[in-house]
């Protein structure tokens, strides 16, 4: 069975690395890589060849195409009857995915991998969010015009920066840990009361809005709160944000636009030189003022709206993504035959 990858100029990450190339070949696959596919992530063609892959100039005919995230700006040159295994953003790309399905391409959306113990080693969302949360802090600190940690010098004391992380999922917890390691005073907010202990275990302060509801859906994700909670949440966050130097937002609601957590008024109330990093601009953003893939200034506040935080650490994020995908393919292909009945594989299929 032949396996390959698809690359896009806007995506630095790659779904097959030299390391996983060896694993695929040892599992009986033929691996064919388009020339230069891994170069933006730091993997040379020679490394793929040394691992046993063939390197070609065109996208080859393959049975399985692995991809991080296709842009869909141009029609993908993959054959009918093959499988595309990727992050596909089905809510945002419904029409183009329906067209691909009509053309006989089987679609596996990796973001739909279920949150069960068997699937932990395939969880691309968590592996990429972990790196994205780390990188978001570095981007914020790079824009921040002051020192982050406490400094006591002969010339006087510099107070530490105050960081607020909104959303304590994988990305948020990594942002908390990274900001704390770099010396900031860190607080975090989440509608799920269950994450309080995790936040505090990292040495951060949990910003709590009291509620009788857990704020958590049956699958472990945050759910949209009611109007009364949202009102009290906005009042609490307005007070905290007015004293925050750096805010990092990560909040998402699966299948819906990202919730607005920082209003225009809240952003304008922040100290001069403050920074907001909105990690949710791909689904609309958590800050009312943020713009997708842009860095803007609103008064004295800088707002970063990148959608490619994990790709800004492309070497390591590719390594993790490729291992996740290998583990997925390992349960999908058995003895040279594709098994779509496995509960994990079946959950990802958009066209069964």
C-alpha positions as CSV (number, residue, x, y, z in Angstrom):
1,X,0.0,0.0,0.0
2,X,1.4,3.4,-1.0
3,X,1.4,6.3,1.4
4,X,2.3,10.0,0.7
5,X,1.8,13.5,1.9
6,X,0.4,16.8,0.6
7,X,2.1,20.1,1.3
8,X,0.9,23.7,1.2
9,X,2.9,26.8,1.0
10,X,1.1,28.3,4.0
11,X,1.8,25.3,6.2
12,X,5.3,24.7,7.5
13,X,4.5,21.5,9.3
14,X,4.6,18.1,7.6
15,X,2.6,14.9,8.4
16,X,5.3,12.4,7.6
17,X,8.8,12.8,9.0
18,X,12.0,10.7,8.4
19,X,11.3,9.0,11.7
20,X,7.8,7.9,10.8
21,X,8.9,7.0,7.3
22,X,11.0,4.2,8.8
23,X,8.0,3.0,10.8
24,X,5.7,3.0,7.8
25,X,8.2,1.0,5.7
26,X,8.8,-1.5,8.6
27,X,5.0,-1.9,8.6
28,X,4.9,-2.8,4.9
29,X,4.0,0.5,3.3
30,X,5.7,2.1,0.3
31,X,6.4,5.8,1.1
32,X,6.6,8.4,-1.6
33,X,7.4,12.0,-0.7
34,X,7.0,15.1,-2.9
35,X,10.3,16.9,-3.3
36,X,10.9,19.5,-0.6
37,X,7.8,18.4,1.4
38,X,9.6,18.6,4.8
39,X,12.1,21.4,4.2
40,X,10.1,24.1,6.0
41,X,9.9,21.9,9.0
42,X,13.6,21.2,8.9
43,X,13.6,17.8,7.2
44,X,15.8,17.4,4.0
45,X,14.9,15.1,1.1
46,X,18.1,13.2,1.8
47,X,16.8,12.2,5.2
48,X,13.6,10.8,3.7
49,X,15.7,8.8,1.2
50,X,17.9,7.5,3.9
51,X,14.8,6.4,5.8
52,X,13.7,4.4,2.7
53,X,11.3,6.8,1.0
54,X,11.2,7.7,-2.7
55,X,11.3,11.4,-3.4
56,X,9.4,12.6,-6.6
57,X,8.7,15.9,-8.3
58,X,4.9,15.5,-8.5
59,X,2.2,14.5,-6.0
60,X,2.2,10.7,-6.5
61,X,-0.8,8.4,-6.9
62,X,-1.2,6.9,-3.4
63,X,-3.7,5.0,-1.3
64,X,-3.4,7.2,1.8
65,X,-2.5,10.9,1.7
66,X,-1.4,12.4,5.0
67,X,-1.6,16.1,5.6
68,X,-1.5,18.6,8.5
69,X,-4.0,21.1,7.2
70,X,-4.7,21.7,3.5
71,X,-5.7,25.2,2.5
72,X,-8.2,24.2,-0.2
73,X,-7.4,27.3,-2.2
74,X,-6.5,25.1,-5.1
75,X,-8.0,21.7,-5.9
76,X,-6.0,18.9,-4.3
77,X,-4.4,16.6,-6.9
78,X,-5.3,13.3,-5.3
79,X,-7.0,10.3,-6.9
80,X,-10.5,9.1,-6.5
81,X,-10.7,6.1,-4.1
82,X,-7.9,7.3,-1.9
83,X,-8.0,8.5,1.7
84,X,-7.2,12.0,2.9
85,X,-6.2,11.9,6.5
86,X,-5.8,15.4,7.9
87,X,-7.1,18.2,10.0
88,X,-10.0,19.2,7.8
89,X,-12.0,21.8,9.8
90,X,-15.3,20.3,8.5
91,X,-17.5,23.1,10.0
92,X,-15.5,25.8,8.0
93,X,-14.9,23.8,4.8
94,X,-18.2,21.9,4.3
95,X,-18.8,22.8,0.7
96,X,-15.3,21.9,-0.6
97,X,-15.3,18.6,1.4
98,X,-18.6,17.7,0.0
99,X,-17.2,18.2,-3.5
100,X,-14.2,16.0,-2.7
101,X,-16.5,13.3,-1.3
102,X,-18.5,13.4,-4.5
103,X,-15.3,12.8,-6.4
104,X,-14.7,9.6,-4.5
105,X,-12.1,10.7,-2.0
106,X,-12.5,9.3,1.5
107,X,-12.1,11.9,4.2
108,X,-10.7,11.3,7.7
109,X,-10.9,14.5,9.9
110,X,-8.4,14.0,12.7
111,X,-10.0,16.6,14.9
112,X,-12.9,14.2,15.3
113,X,-10.8,11.5,17.0
114,X,-12.8,10.6,20.1
115,X,-11.5,11.4,23.6
116,X,-11.0,7.9,24.8
117,X,-8.0,6.2,26.3
118,X,-7.2,4.2,23.2
119,X,-6.9,7.3,21.2
120,X,-4.6,9.3,23.4
121,X,-1.6,8.6,21.2
122,X,-3.4,9.8,18.2
123,X,-4.7,13.1,19.6
124,X,-3.3,15.6,17.2
125,X,-5.3,18.5,18.7
126,X,-3.6,18.0,22.1
127,X,-0.1,17.6,20.7
128,X,-0.4,20.7,18.6
129,X,-2.2,22.8,21.2
130,X,0.5,22.0,23.7
131,X,3.2,23.5,21.4
132,X,0.9,26.4,20.4
133,X,0.3,27.4,24.0
134,X,4.1,27.5,24.6
135,X,4.7,29.5,21.4
136,X,1.9,32.0,22.2
137,X,3.6,33.0,25.4
138,X,6.9,33.6,23.5
139,X,5.1,35.7,20.9
140,X,3.4,37.8,23.7
141,X,6.6,38.3,25.6
142,X,8.4,39.3,22.3
143,X,5.8,42.1,21.8
144,X,5.7,43.2,25.5
145,X,7.9,46.2,26.0
146,X,8.9,45.5,29.6
147,X,10.7,42.9,31.6
148,X,8.6,39.9,32.5
149,X,10.1,38.4,35.8
150,X,10.7,40.2,39.1
151,X,14.1,41.9,39.1
152,X,15.7,43.4,42.1
153,X,18.7,45.5,41.2
154,X,20.9,48.2,42.7
155,X,18.9,50.7,40.6
156,X,15.6,49.5,42.0
157,X,13.0,46.8,41.7
158,X,11.1,45.9,38.5
159,X,7.8,44.3,39.2
160,X,6.8,41.1,37.4
161,X,4.3,41.1,34.5
162,X,0.8,40.0,35.2
163,X,-0.4,37.3,32.7
164,X,-4.0,36.1,32.4
165,X,-4.8,33.0,30.4
166,X,-8.4,32.6,29.3
167,X,-9.3,28.9,28.7
168,X,-7.4,26.2,30.6
169,X,-7.4,23.4,28.1
170,X,-4.2,21.9,26.7
171,X,-3.0,25.1,25.1
172,X,-4.0,27.2,28.1
173,X,-2.3,25.0,30.7
174,X,0.9,25.0,28.7
175,X,0.7,28.8,28.4
176,X,0.2,29.0,32.2
177,X,3.2,26.7,32.8
178,X,5.5,28.6,30.3
179,X,4.6,32.1,31.6
180,X,5.1,30.9,35.1
181,X,8.5,29.4,34.3
182,X,9.5,32.7,32.8
183,X,8.7,34.6,36.0
184,X,5.3,36.2,35.4
185,X,2.5,36.3,37.9
186,X,-0.1,34.1,36.3
187,X,-3.9,33.8,36.6
188,X,-6.2,31.6,34.5
189,X,-9.9,31.5,33.9
190,X,-12.1,28.7,32.5
191,X,-15.9,28.0,32.6
192,X,-15.1,24.4,33.7
193,X,-14.7,24.4,37.5
194,X,-12.9,21.0,37.3
195,X,-9.7,22.6,35.9
196,X,-9.2,24.8,39.0
197,X,-6.9,22.2,40.6
198,X,-4.8,21.8,37.5
199,X,-4.3,25.6,37.2
200,X,-3.3,25.9,40.9
201,X,-1.0,22.9,40.6
202,X,1.0,25.0,38.1
203,X,1.4,27.8,40.6
204,X,-1.2,30.1,39.0
205,X,-4.3,31.8,40.5
206,X,-7.7,30.5,39.3
207,X,-10.2,33.3,38.5
208,X,-13.5,31.8,39.5
209,X,-17.0,32.7,38.6
210,X,-19.3,30.8,40.9
211,X,-21.8,28.5,39.1
212,X,-24.0,25.5,40.0
213,X,-23.2,24.1,36.6
214,X,-19.8,22.3,35.9
215,X,-19.4,24.2,32.6
216,X,-18.3,21.0,31.0
217,X,-20.0,18.9,28.3
218,X,-20.2,15.1,28.4
219,X,-17.1,14.8,26.2
220,X,-15.0,16.9,28.4
221,X,-15.1,20.2,26.4
222,X,-16.3,23.5,27.6
223,X,-19.9,24.2,26.9
224,X,-21.6,27.6,26.3
225,X,-22.8,29.0,29.6
226,X,-26.2,30.6,30.2
227,X,-26.9,34.4,30.1
228,X,-26.7,34.9,33.8
229,X,-23.3,33.3,34.0
230,X,-22.0,35.2,31.0
231,X,-23.0,38.5,32.7
232,X,-21.2,37.7,35.9
233,X,-18.2,36.4,33.9
234,X,-17.9,39.6,31.9
235,X,-18.1,41.7,35.1
236,X,-15.3,39.6,36.8
237,X,-13.1,39.5,33.7
238,X,-13.4,43.2,33.2
239,X,-12.0,43.8,36.7
240,X,-9.1,41.4,36.2
241,X,-8.2,42.4,32.6
242,X,-7.9,46.1,33.6
243,X,-4.9,45.1,35.7
244,X,-3.5,42.5,33.2
245,X,-0.3,43.2,31.2
246,X,-0.6,40.1,28.9
247,X,-3.8,38.2,28.1
248,X,-3.7,34.9,26.2
249,X,-7.0,33.6,25.0
250,X,-7.6,30.0,24.0
251,X,-11.3,29.4,24.5
252,X,-13.2,27.3,21.9
253,X,-16.7,25.7,21.7
254,X,-16.6,22.7,19.3
255,X,-18.7,23.4,16.2
256,X,-19.4,27.0,17.1
257,X,-17.7,30.4,16.8
258,X,-15.2,31.2,19.5
259,X,-16.9,33.1,22.5
260,X,-16.0,36.7,22.9
261,X,-14.3,37.1,26.2
262,X,-12.5,40.4,25.8
263,X,-14.6,43.3,24.6
264,X,-13.4,46.5,23.0
265,X,-13.9,48.3,26.4
266,X,-12.0,45.6,28.2
267,X,-9.0,45.8,25.8
268,X,-8.9,49.6,26.1
269,X,-8.9,49.4,29.9
270,X,-5.6,47.4,29.9
271,X,-2.3,49.2,30.9
272,X,-0.3,51.0,28.3
273,X,2.0,48.5,26.5
274,X,-0.3,45.5,27.2
275,X,-0.5,42.6,24.8
276,X,-3.4,40.3,23.9
277,X,-2.7,37.0,22.1
278,X,-5.9,35.6,20.6
279,X,-5.4,31.9,19.8
280,X,-8.9,31.5,18.5
281,X,-9.1,33.8,15.5
282,X,-9.5,30.8,13.2
283,X,-13.1,30.5,14.5
284,X,-13.7,34.2,15.0
285,X,-11.6,35.1,18.0
286,X,-12.0,35.6,21.8
287,X,-11.2,39.3,21.5
288,X,-13.7,41.6,19.8
289,X,-10.9,43.5,18.2
290,X,-8.5,40.8,17.0
291,X,-7.9,40.1,13.3
292,X,-7.0,36.8,11.8
293,X,-3.3,36.3,11.1
294,X,-2.5,40.0,11.9
295,X,-0.8,42.0,14.6
296,X,-2.6,45.2,15.3
297,X,-2.4,48.2,17.7
298,X,-5.5,49.5,19.4
299,X,-4.3,52.6,21.3
300,X,-1.4,51.3,23.4
301,X,-2.5,47.7,23.3
302,X,-1.0,45.2,20.9
303,X,-3.3,42.3,19.7
304,X,-1.8,39.2,18.0
305,X,-4.2,37.1,16.0
306,X,-2.0,34.4,14.4
307,X,-3.5,31.0,13.6
308,X,-0.2,29.2,13.1
309,X,1.4,29.1,16.6
310,X,2.3,25.4,16.4
311,X,3.7,25.8,12.9
312,X,6.0,28.5,14.2
313,X,7.8,25.6,16.0
314,X,7.5,23.4,12.9
315,X,10.2,20.8,13.6
316,X,8.9,19.7,16.9
317,X,5.2,20.1,16.1
318,X,5.7,18.0,12.9
319,X,7.4,15.2,14.9
320,X,4.5,15.0,17.3
321,X,1.8,15.3,14.6
322,X,3.5,12.6,12.5
323,X,3.7,10.2,15.4
324,X,0.0,10.8,16.2
325,X,-0.9,10.1,12.6
326,X,1.2,6.9,12.4
327,X,-0.6,5.6,15.5
328,X,-3.9,6.3,13.7
329,X,-2.9,4.6,10.5
330,X,-1.6,1.6,12.5
331,X,-5.2,0.8,13.6
332,X,-6.7,1.8,10.3
333,X,-4.6,-0.5,8.1
334,X,-4.2,-4.1,9.1
335,X,-2.6,-6.8,7.0
336,X,-2.7,-4.4,4.0
337,X,-6.5,-3.9,4.3
338,X,-8.2,-0.7,5.4
339,X,-10.5,-1.1,8.4
340,X,-13.1,1.7,8.8
341,X,-15.2,-0.2,11.4
342,X,-12.8,0.6,14.2
343,X,-14.6,3.1,16.5
344,X,-11.7,5.6,16.3
345,X,-11.4,5.4,12.5
346,X,-15.2,5.4,12.1
347,X,-15.5,8.6,14.2
348,X,-13.2,10.5,11.9
349,X,-14.9,9.5,8.6
350,X,-16.9,12.4,7.0
351,X,-18.3,10.2,4.2
352,X,-19.1,6.6,5.4
